[in-house]
Every structure is written in C-alpha cells, then in structure tokens.
Amino acid sequence: RPTVQVGDPFTEKRLMEATLELMATGAVIAIQDMGAAGLTCSAVEMGASGNLGMELDLDAVPVRETGMTPYEMMLSESQERMLMVLRPEKEAEARAVFEKWELDFATVGKTTSDHRFRVLWQGTEVANLPINELGDEAPEYDRPWTPTPPAAPAPQLPETDIADALLALLGNANLCSRRWVWEQYDTLISGNCLQLPGGDAGVVRVDPARKKALAFSSDVTPRYCDADPFEGGQQAVAECWRNLSATGARPLACSDNLNFGNPEKPEIMGQLVGAIKGVGAACRALDFPIVSGNVSLYNETNGTGIPPTPTIAGVGLLDDYQAMARIAFSAPGQAIFLVGAPKDWGTHLSRSRYAQILHGSNEGPPPPVDLEKERTNGQFIRQAIREGVTRTVHDCSDGGIAIALAEMCLAGNTGATITSAPGGKDTASLFGEDQGRYLIALPEENIAALERLAANVSVSERPTLCQIGTTGGQSLKLGQSRAISLAELRSAHEDWFPRFMDN
C-alpha cells in the first residue's frame, strides 16, 4: 500500500454521521480521531489526559492486511477511524449504530487505574509503559538554531506593459484557475456548499433553519517565509483571517500544519523557531487561537529542504449566510473601492509573484504585516457586509490588486475600468503585494453608508477608503494600459491546467 494514506470521503461522511448519532445517545465518555501515530497517539493522549491507564488487545483490532506486527498495527495511520471510551452498558447500542452505517465496530481495550499503557498481542504483553510520561511529560528538544539573516535589498525591476504582465501572471501555474482540479470532485455535497471554489473561502451551510454557515480557508506563502520566517508566519495567519473576513465570517479558530526541512540543521531549526513566533504573535493579536495542528519535518530532496511552509487553516462563523459576500462583480455601474491601503495603493514588489514570474527575482524582504491594521480592516469589512453596504469583497494577496480585479471580473463576467495609480506608479501599485487590503464593489447609493461606517471608527484606527474605478463592460482596463477583454482574461486563466494535464 502507498506510504501516504488515501482518504475515502464517503466513508468519512458515514463515520461522522455515526459518531454524531452515537454522541447524542450519551454513550460516549471520551473520543478522539486517529491521526499521526494511529492507535498509539490516540490511546496515550486519551489515557494521559484522563489520568487513567489504557490496555489494548490488538487481536481485536480490524486490519486490512494479514501478518501485521504489533509495531505496524500501533503506528498505522489508516484513515476514517475514531477511538472512543464508551459507557459499558451502552456498548450494544453503540455497535448497532455503527453497523447501521455499515462501519467496523470493535471493542479493543479498556481503561485501567494503574497509569500504565499496556498492549497485548496473541496472548503476550508486547508493551508496558508509564502513560503520563508518554502523554504529558514527553521530553522536549532544545535544538541549536541560527536566525535567518535579513534579506538583501530587492533589485530595481524594469517597467513592463501592464496588460501583458497581467495575462502572463494569470496564465502561470501559480496563479491560474484550479478548476481542473476541483471539478474532479463533487463540490456541492448535499447542496450545502454555498460558494464554489475560486473565492476567498469555502462556505458550508450547517444549520439551514437558523441560517448559520461555516467558512474555511487555508493559506501560506512559502517565499515570504523563506525570506523572513517571522513575517511569513504572521502573514499566513493574517491572510487566512482576511479570507474568512472577506466572506463576512467571524474568524473563530485555526489549525497549523508546520512543514520544514531537517531541524537538525541550525538554519532550518531557525526557520521553524521564527515561523512559530510569527504565527503565535498573529494569533494573539487577531484573537485567532490554534486548536489543533501537525508537524512534518525532514522534508528534503538530495539534502535540500523544502521552503518553510507553516500552513494555517482557519474556520469562521456566518450567523446569516444570506448576508455573506462573494468575490464576483455582480452588476455594472458599481463603485470599486480599495480598503485598507496606503495612499499609493501599496508598492511592495519584492518577493511578489510579479518579481518572481516575470523577472526571475526571489530577492528582498517580504511585505511587512501590521496586525493592528489587519484586525481593524477585517472588522470594518465584516461590518460593511453585515449591514448590507457591500456584497462583493476580495482580499488582495498573490499578484496584488491586478490579479484580484481580474478574478473578480471573471467570477461575475463583468468588466471594470480602473483609474491610474497615484504618482503614475501603475506597475508597483497594481502588482505589489502589500498586506491588509481588500477590494469591494457597491452601488453608488451605498457610498455614503460606507463612509459613515468608516467615520464611526476612531481616527487612529480608521481604514483608508479609496475609490479606484467602476464595474461594467466586457473588459478590464487598468489605468493607461490597453483594455483586456474578459475572453482573453478567461483564456489565460483557465487554460494552463487542462493544457498541462493533456500533455
């Protein structure tokens, strides 16, 4: 079988339904899914957290392979499994629930009072360890590490034709449409997915009667983390928080997925330390706690580690999904505002997709993250959505304002005309990746309401509002550049993946 387990979404769905049904009966005392290290991690964590011992009988554990050793059974990471501690008198009821959903159900052990972790196999005790030392008192490494040196200044980039640059970026593997990928799967499960992929966050209805929904997003920018792990860690959290806010959802919590090279190398350990500090600072500032996570280390090929990749996956709550925002320009004649940007719209080109793809430059520092402004701007955007001032919102991230505008045009099949950037710096302003910014569109009659919302924010925290254009037509015109038809934009954006897979 493959080293990495292949998930089965249909079995996972049945497992979720069976688990929820069982939990409603009051049979469950404790429960945990089986992830990293399989039975070992789940059983030890449950026992240690409950200040109890655990005894497992591996002969009772369902297996898909014959001849598995106890070592393999305890560390197997097969998916779609839960470990539960049940009330003994409810065992038959629990078995009936899982059999109804056509799932395996096995009684594989019991809790004990001796604080030991025992594993039995073919009548032999193959493990007997102190459970608290395994769970809550595991040793901690304090490996030597060296901080990532400051990035050298970014080189001056030459000017490029705006329209040609936008088409080149949209047609690149890193910014093209992922439609080919997500169309391989059912994206409308039970009709509860309220937004198709391609927006800022996925939105799933969870309570139709009360109109509640959850928004989900997963984000990281490894090239930022490579230049400055601390800033990159902050940015991963901030972008996830922005993507949830852009739908109108209130960010609740997140999970981190820390992917790095060999931590025995001081420079790699330094990346891990810096990224964790950045993630922690952003989570505290944005009140966005990490409630779970995992770590993947020693990711190398021929001695070269992957870029530091502290991925952040977040969830947010929509109290009324009818009030959520989407990225699509929905009507002509609407005003387009840039929210949260400096007066020059932002000009940070180093470590940008523009610098990387069009000029082969991976130098310079990443854009800094201002966590206070992130929080203020996100709260303002959510209020504007909640009060119905706007229903069209998109955060600015990879590729800057230009890519965000193109995605909004394509999503709504509506063009836009954008004014020139302040000071004539169209290239830097349109493709710079300054953080904390949102694009919104709203009817002209709602502009006064938008300005009133901003005026109600204290002067020191007030987000900047800048009208940069209007929606309409079947092309996107950026400043003095030539207009690009939506057909040309769509071809560049949609064609890369099908072409690649065909070849």
BELTA-V455475 format. One line per field, one symbol per residue. phi: phi as a letter, one per 40 degrees, with the letter a starting at -180 (. if undefined). psi: psi as a letter, one per 20 degrees, with the letter a starting at -180 (. if undefined). Layout:
phi: ???
psi: ???
This chain:
phi: .ccccccbdccccccccccccccccgcccaaacbbcgfddccccccccccfbcbbbbcccccbbbcgccddcccbdbdcfbbbbbbcdcbcccccccccccfbcaacbiacbbcfbbbbbafgbccaabcccccccbccbcbccabcccdccdccccccbdcccccccccccdcbcccddccccbccbdfgcccbcdhccacbbcbadcbgcabbbabaabdcccccadcccccccccccccccccchccdbaabbbcbacccccdccccccccccccccccccccfbccbaiabbbgcbbfgbcccdbccbbbbbbbcaccbcbbcccbacgccbbbbgccccghacccgccdccccbgbbbgccccbbcccdcccccccccccccgcabbaaccadggcccccccccccbfbcabbcccdggccccccbcbdcgbbbbbacdccccccccdccccddcbcccbacbibcigbabbbfccccbcccccccccccccdccccc
psi: qqgpqpqnhghgghgggggggghiijhpgqqqrodpjchggggggggghjlrrppqohiippqiqqjprhghhhipkqrlqqpqoqphijghggghghhhjlqqppojarqrjjkqoppqpljqoiqoqphhhhfikqqpqmqqqpqpqqqqqqqpqqqqpgghgghhghjqhiirpjghgiiirojlpjjioipqqiahqqpppinhhjkqqqqqqpqqnhhghhhnhghhgghgghhggghghiiiqopgrrpqnoorboiiphhghhgggggggggggghghjlmqpirrrporknqokipqrqpmnppprqrpohoiijrqripoiqrjqppqppjqrhjipkoiqjrhgggghjkpkrrqrpqpohghggggghgghghghjjhqjoqpqpdpibhggggghhghhjlpaqpprqqpjjlgghhhiqlqrjqqpqqqqhiighhghgghhiqqhhipqqpopiaqqqakrpoocirqqpqhggghgghihgghgghh.
